[in-house]
Amino acid sequence: MGDSFGNAHINKEGIKEAKWLKGRLKKQTKKDKEISIYLSPLTRCRQTIAPYLETRYNASELEKMQKEYESIQSKFHALAKEKKILSYMKDTSTTKTFEIGKDIYVDFRIMEMQIPEIQDQVFDCSILMSIPTHESLYPFGESFDNVIERVKAFVHEVNKKHQGQTILMVTHAEPATIAKKVFKDFDYLAKRDDYITHNRTLADYTPNVRYRDNDRNTQVDLHKPYIDNYRFKK
């Protein structure tokens, strides 16, 4: 089902997984003093991370963040429904990142692939894999290259902004997979299935922690036989 507008909500299984994720993230990040959280403006992402946020913020902070999130989401919905979201994203003068609380942001660049023409319609996503990455199926829809460009800009910006910190990115399958491509470049159409994370494997999934060398603009692989050591400096 196509959902560029963020109308979809997580189901009972999603709620169960969100609660499981709360414990997993709490364990994963307990030693991290500085964490910056970035959310997609689509509702299901906020719902997925909500149980974990309850461990980091008090009720007053959560209420304020909810209001800020809804305000930003209304802006996003208006752009999407008017089919202006692509031009908005391509305009370098427009704001893409919105702070909704301490160390937590909403970022339009990590939203799901935008295809307004198929909103609330059953859609076979495999069709997208059969066309070149620079082509889009619909006049107001994004191509893979559009999504790659915005996610790449996001990754470069937040890595530079939050050097030495943990960045928690709450997004969707395509942007998450493309973020991996930014760290370790690969042919997207040919290798996508090797890097994508499927919901059904979530319970067995070990969170991917990736280290980026901003100076060399590449992923740091800390496993042999690639390197023997790597020195970090403050």
C-alpha positions in Angstrom: 0.0 0.0 0.0 1.5 3.3 -1.0 1.9 5.8 1.8 3.9 8.9 0.9 1.8 11.1 3.2 2.4 9.2 6.5 -1.3 8.2 7.0 -0.4 4.6 7.9 0.0 3.6 11.6 1.9 0.6 13.0 -0.3 -2.4 13.7 -0.3 -4.8 16.7 2.8 -6.5 15.5 4.5 -3.2 15.0 3.5 -2.1 18.6 5.0 -5.4 19.9 8.3 -4.8 17.9 8.4 -1.1 19.1 8.4 -2.3 22.7 11.1 -4.9 22.0 13.1 -2.2 20.2 12.8 0.0 23.3 14.7 -2.5 25.4 17.2 -3.2 22.6 18.0 0.4 22.1 18.2 1.1 25.8 20.8 -1.6 26.1 22.6 -0.6 23.0 22.9 3.1 23.9 23.3 2.9 27.7 27.0 3.9 27.5 26.5 6.6 25.0 26.4 10.0 26.7 25.6 11.9 23.6 22.9 10.7 21.2 21.2 12.7 18.5 17.9 11.3 17.2 16.5 12.0 13.7 13.0 11.0 12.7 11.2 10.8 9.4 8.0 12.9 9.3 5.9 9.9 8.6 3.7 8.8 11.6 4.8 5.2 11.8 8.4 6.2 12.6 7.3 8.4 15.5 5.2 5.5 16.8 8.0 3.0 16.5 10.5 5.1 18.5 7.9 6.4 21.1 8.5 3.7 23.7 12.2 4.3 23.7 11.7 8.1 23.9 9.8 7.5 27.2 13.1 6.3 28.7 14.9 9.5 27.7 12.4 12.3 28.2 9.9 13.3 30.9 6.1 13.7 30.3 6.3 17.4 29.7 9.1 17.1 27.2 7.3 14.3 25.4 4.1 16.4 25.2 6.0 19.4 23.7 7.8 17.2 21.2 4.5 15.6 20.1 3.0 19.1 19.4 6.1 20.1 17.5 6.1 16.9 15.5 2.5 17.3 14.5 3.1 20.9 13.5 6.0 19.9 11.2 4.0 17.0 9.9 1.2 19.3 8.9 3.7 21.3 6.8 4.9 18.1 5.2 1.3 16.8 4.5 0.4 20.1 2.8 3.5 19.9 0.5 2.8 16.3 -0.3 -0.9 16.7 -1.1 -0.2 19.7 -3.3 2.5 17.6 -5.0 5.1 20.2 -4.2 7.4 18.1 -2.0 9.9 17.3 -4.8 10.4 21.0 -5.6 10.7 21.8 -1.9 13.4 19.1 -1.5 15.3 20.3 -4.5 15.3 23.9 -3.3 18.5 24.5 -1.4 17.0 27.5 0.5 14.2 25.5 2.2 14.5 24.0 5.7 14.7 20.2 5.8 15.7 19.7 9.5 13.5 20.7 12.4 14.4 20.5 16.1 11.5 19.3 18.3 13.4 18.8 21.5 16.8 18.4 23.1 18.9 16.3 20.7 15.9 15.2 18.6 14.9 16.3 15.1 12.5 15.7 12.3 14.2 15.6 8.9 12.4 15.5 5.6 15.4 14.0 3.8 14.9 10.6 5.5 11.3 10.2 4.6 10.0 7.3 2.5 10.4 7.5 -1.3 7.8 10.0 -2.4 5.2 8.8 -5.0 2.1 10.8 -4.4 0.2 9.3 -7.3 0.0 5.8 -5.6 -1.2 7.1 -2.2 -3.4 4.5 -0.4 -3.2 2.2 -3.4 -1.9 -1.3 -3.6 1.5 -1.1 -5.3 4.1 -3.7 -6.3 7.4 -2.1 -5.2 9.4 -4.6 -7.3 8.4 -2.5 -10.3 10.8 0.2 -9.1 13.7 -2.2 -9.3 13.1 -2.7 -13.0 13.8 0.8 -14.2 17.1 2.8 -14.2 17.7 4.7 -10.9 17.4 8.1 -12.6 13.9 7.4 -13.9 10.6 7.9 -11.9 7.4 6.0 -12.6 5.2 9.0 -12.2 5.5 12.8 -13.0 5.4 13.8 -9.3 7.3 10.8 -8.0 10.9 10.5 -6.9 13.5 8.4 -8.7 16.0 6.3 -6.7 18.6 8.9 -7.6 16.5 11.6 -6.0 16.3 9.7 -2.7 20.0 8.8 -2.9 20.9 12.5 -3.3 18.9 13.7 -0.3 19.9 10.8 2.0 23.6 11.3 1.1 23.3 15.1 1.9 21.7 14.1 5.3 24.4 11.6 6.2 27.2 14.0 5.3 25.6 16.9 7.3 24.8 15.0 10.5 28.1 13.2 10.6 29.9 16.5 10.4 27.5 18.2 12.9 27.6 15.4 15.5 31.2 14.2 15.3 32.0 11.7 18.1 28.3 11.2 18.9 25.9 8.3 18.3 23.2 9.2 15.7 19.9 7.3 15.8 18.1 7.4 12.5 14.5 6.4 12.6 13.4 6.0 9.0 12.2 3.5 6.3 13.7 0.6 4.3 14.9 2.6 1.3 16.5 5.6 3.1 18.1 3.2 5.7 19.6 1.1 2.9 20.7 4.1 1.0 22.5 5.4 4.2 24.5 2.2 4.1 25.3 2.9 0.5 26.7 6.3 1.5 29.0 4.7 4.0 30.1 1.9 1.7 29.3 2.6 -1.9 27.7 -0.2 -4.0 25.5 -0.6 -7.1 22.1 0.1 -5.6 19.9 -2.0 -7.9 22.3 -4.9 -8.0 23.1 -5.0 -4.3 20.0 -3.6 -2.5 18.7 -7.0 -1.3 22.1 -7.7 0.3 21.9 -4.6 2.5 18.2 -4.1 3.2 16.8 -5.0 6.6 13.5 -6.8 6.6 11.0 -6.3 9.4 10.4 -10.1 9.8 14.1 -10.5 10.8 14.0 -7.7 13.4 14.0 -10.0 16.4 17.2 -11.6 15.2 18.8 -8.4 14.1 21.9 -7.0 15.6 21.9 -3.1 15.2 24.4 -1.9 12.6 26.9 0.4 14.1 28.9 2.1 11.4 31.9 4.4 11.7 32.5 7.1 9.2 35.8 8.8 8.4 34.7 12.3 7.4 38.2 13.3 6.2 38.4 10.4 3.8 34.6 10.4 3.1 34.3 6.6 3.6 33.3 4.0 6.0 35.8 2.7 8.5 36.0 -1.1 8.6 37.5 -2.2 11.9 37.8 -5.8 11.0 40.8 -7.6 9.6 42.2 -8.3 7.1 41.4 -4.7 6.0 43.3 -2.8 8.6 45.5 -3.6 11.7 44.8 -0.4 13.6 43.0 2.9 13.5 43.8 5.9 15.7 41.1 8.3 16.8 41.9 11.9 17.8 39.8 14.4 19.6 
